[in-house]
Amino acid sequence: MKGAFRHVVLALAAPWLIGAAPAEVLSGHVAKIDEKADLVGDLTAQCAQDDADACFRLGTIHAEGDGVPQDQTRATPFFAKGCHLGNLKGCTMAGLAYGSGQGVERSPEHAASYYALACTGGEPTGCSNLGLAYVNGDGVDRDEAYATALFTQACDAGSRAGCANLGASYSLGKGVPRDQPRAADLFRQACDRDDQHACYNLGVLYRDGLGMRRDYRRAVSLFEQACKVDDASACGNLAMMVDDGRGTRKDRQRSLGLFEKACELGEAESCFTLGRAYQTGNGRVHDNRRAAALLKRTLELAPDTPSAESARKALAIARAAAGQAEDGQ
């Protein structure tokens, strides 16, 4: 049994993904260590004097390891201070830190509060991420209609993540009636602005013929470009297309390589498919121990994945077979 296709999903975004990175990051030049130390020293002094932008830049430097050791524990307080001093991107970054537990104890409630501060001030990525919190009931009461309003606000303010998430809302019928043509238009807007997750979502619509004529070749092309930047769902779906020979040449070895990449990126169904390949010897050397490890990872990543029941049964068989093989040595 093959893994199931992944469908349209919503995604978080960080403000520097939409052009908010400081000049040092965007320049592409590596500053000398002593110059970076001087910069950090200057920014630290400015932040201590309540310069909001200096605090945000310090947070970015520590978060990215730009000339200093990467340290989210040091970065998050700078983002938070910058936020409270009025730097709205700092609010969004503090929200991301609390939402993921980077450098601080994870707190969905704190994350939502920081996103709300950013959004109230007009920072569009904060609005988009706050919308996701309302979609998932993450730190706030679930409210899909309000989430859609937030995505709309973010999209109208120029956030490609906001447009992508608004597209997902229309595609999934979350907070608004389903409207696949509208979803496709929004995904295309975000994809054209290099939001590769939106490109993946657009690929899903092309693959399934939702809101447009079905076009496997176009779907494959979109999955390929999103997979290149390590979108796990895109890699998994591309693997399925290659394995089936839809929109591209059928190639079992290439598909398994893509399933392996998707699995490493955390895509549970791809781990299941790869595990079964090792268990059956279909495209991989028969190896029950490797199969068992992959099937176990499937269930660890997503206990309720569509193939979970099959994965549990296959895992028990693989473990038993691996044990017999060891006993026979």
N, C-alpha and C positions, 0 to 999 in steps of 0.2 A: 504493500500500500504506500502510495506517495503522500508526502506532506500536503496539507491544504494550502491554497493560495491565501496570501495575506491581502487584506482589503485596505481601503482608504483609512488613514489614521491622522490624528492631530499631533502637533509637535511643539515643544518649547523652542524659544529662540533667545539668544543672548544679544544685547544691543550692539556689540562690536561686529556681529555678523551682518549688520545693515549699515556699516559705515561709521560707527561711533568710536572706533579705535583711535587712540592718541596718535599723533604724527610719527612718533618713534616706531610704532608697530607697522604703520602703513608704508613707511619709506622703503622698507626692504633692506636697510643698511644696519649692520651690527655695530653698535657704538663700542668704543674702547672701554675696557673695564673701569679705568680711572674716571673717565667721563661719565659713565653710568653711575658710579659711586657718588660723584659730585651731584648728578641730577637727583638721585635718591635723597641725598642729604638736603639739597635745596627744597625738594618737594616735602620732605618730612618737616622741615622748619615751617614751610608755608601752611601745611595741613594743621600743624600745632597752633597756628595763628588763625585757624578756622577758614582756610581757603578751600571751598568745596571742590573746585576742579582739581586742585593739587591732591586732595584726598582720593578722588576717583582715579587719577593717574597713578598714584601709588598702589592702589588696589589692583589696577590692571597690570602694572609691572610685576607685582608679586604673584598674581594669578597666572600669568603667562611665563614667568621665569625669564623675563626680558633683561638679561644682564645681571640678574640675581638668582639665587636658588628659588625654584618654583615653590610657593608656600601659600596654599589657600587659607591656612589658619591665620596668617598675617594679612592676607588680602581682604578677607571679609570685613573685619572691623573698619578698614579704610573705606570700603564701599558704604558701609552703614553710616559712618560719620559723614561722608560726602553727601549721602542721601539726606540726613537730618539737617545739613547745612544748605540744602537746596539743589544738589546735583541729581537730577531725575534718573539719569542712567545708573548712578550709584544705587538708587532705590531698586531698580530692576536687577542689578547684579547681586545685591544683598538678598533679594527675593529668590534668585536662582540658587544662591548658596544655602539658604535655609530650606529650600524645597528639596535639595539633593543631599543635604547634610555635609556640604563641603566646608571644612574648617570650623564648623559649628554643629551643635546637635540639631538633627533634622526637626523642623517644625513647620508643618504645612500652614499653620495659623500665622506664624511670623512671615512666611513667604507671601501669603495672600495680602497681609497688611502692607508689606513693602511694595508689592505690585500695585496695590490700591493707591499708595502715595504717588508712585510713578505715573499711574494713569490719570489721577486727578490733576496732576501737573501738566498733562498732555504728552507724556512719553509713550509712543504707540506700542513699543514692544511690551511695556508693562501692562498695557490694556489687553494685548493678545494673550499674555501669560496668565493674567487674572481671569480672562475668559476660560482658559483651560481649567483653572481651579474650580470655576463654577460648573463646567461640564462634568468634572469628575467628583465634585463634592469634596475637594481636597483642601481642608482648612476653612471651608465655607459651606453653607447649605447648597446642595445641588440646584442649579437653576439654568437650564439650557437656553431659555429664551433670553435671559440677561446676558448669558455668555455670547450669544449671537450678536446682541447689541454692542458688546465690547469688541468683538471681532470686526464688526462693521466700522466702529469708531477707529480702530487701529488701521484697518485697510484704507479708509478714507484719509487717514493722516500719513499714508505712505509706507506703512509697514507691510513688507512682503509676507512676513509670517502671519500677520493679521489676515491678509487676503487668502493665504493658503488655508488657514484654519476656518475662515468663513466658507471657503469652498468645501471643506470637509463637512461643515455643518449642513450645507445644502445637499451634499451627496449622501450623507447618512440620515438626513431628516432630523437633526438635533436642534430643537428650538425654532425650526422653520419647516415648512413643507418641503419634501424632497423636490429638488430641481436640478437634474443632472446637467442640462445645458448651462445653467448659471454656474454650477460647480466647475464645469470644464473651463469656462471663461475665466473664473477666478484663479484656478490652478495655472492656467496658461499665463496670466499676468504675473504670478509669482515665479513661475518657472523661467519666464523670459528675463526675470531679474535675478536669476541664478540661485533661486531657492530649490535645491535639488530634491528635497523631500516633496515639494509641490510637483516637481517633474515626475517623481515616482507615482504620486496620486493621479496625475494626468494619464500616466501609462496604464494604470488600472482601468480608467474609463475607456481608453482606446482598446485595451484587451477584451473588456466585457461588452463593448458596444453600448455604453451608457451615455446618453445625451449626444451621441455622434455615431457615425458609421464605424463598425469594428475594423481595427487596423492592427494586426499582429506585428507587422514590421515597425510601425511607429511605437507600439508598446515596448518592443524589445529595445529600440533605440533609447527611449526614455529611461527604461530600467538600467540600461548599460551606463548611462551618464550618472545616474544617481548611485549606482553600485560603486563607481570609481571613487566616490567620496565617502565610501563606507556606510551607505544606508543599508542596514541589515535586511529590511523588507524588500528593497529593490533587488538585492543580490539573490534572495530566496526566490522571488518571483521570476527573475531572469533565469535562474537555474531550472525552474519548471518549464519555461518556454524552450530552453535549449534541449532539455531532456525529451520534450515532446516533439521538437522540430517545428514549433509554431512561430512563424515570422523570422526564422533563422534555420541554419542547417542543424539537423539533429546530431548531437555529439555527447555521448554518455560521459566520457572522461571530462570534458569541459564542464558539463552540468555538475558533476560530483565535486569538481574543484570550486565551483561557485557555491554549492551547498556547504562545503567546508568553510569557506570565507564567511558566509551568512551565519553559520553555527558559531564561529569564533566571535562574531559580532553580537551574538545573543539571540538569534532567531531560532526558536525552539523547534518548529516544524522541519527546518533544515537539518538540525541535529538528528531528528528522528529518521529522516530519509537517508542521511549518511550512515547512521547506525545500522539501518536495515541493509544497506549495501554491503557493509562489512559482515553482517550476520549471514547473508545469503550468498555472498561472493559475486554479486552482480555489479561488476565494475571495479570492485576492490578485492584484494586478497582476503580470503575468508579468515576472520579473526574475531572470535567471540568475546575476548577480553576488551578489544577496542570497541566492539559493538555495544557491550554492556556499559562502558564508560559514556558513550554518546547517548545511549537511551536514558541513562541516569541523568545526564545533563539536560536532556529534553524535559524531563519531569521537574527538575530543579528550576529551570527557567520559567516554565509555564505548566503547573500541575493540571490546569483545565484546558490545555491546548486541544484542538479537535482530535488529535491522534493520541491523546493521553492514555486511553484505555488500551489501544493497540500497543503503545509504548510499554505499558506495564507488563502486558503479556509477553512481549518480545524480550523485555529485560529479564524476566524470570527464566525464560528459555535460554537466553545467552549466558546468564550466570550459571545455570545448571550445566550447560555444555562446556563452559570455561573451566568449571570445577572438575568435570570428568576428564578434560584434557590434561589438567594438572596432575590428577590422580594417576593418569596413565603414563606419566613421564618417569 
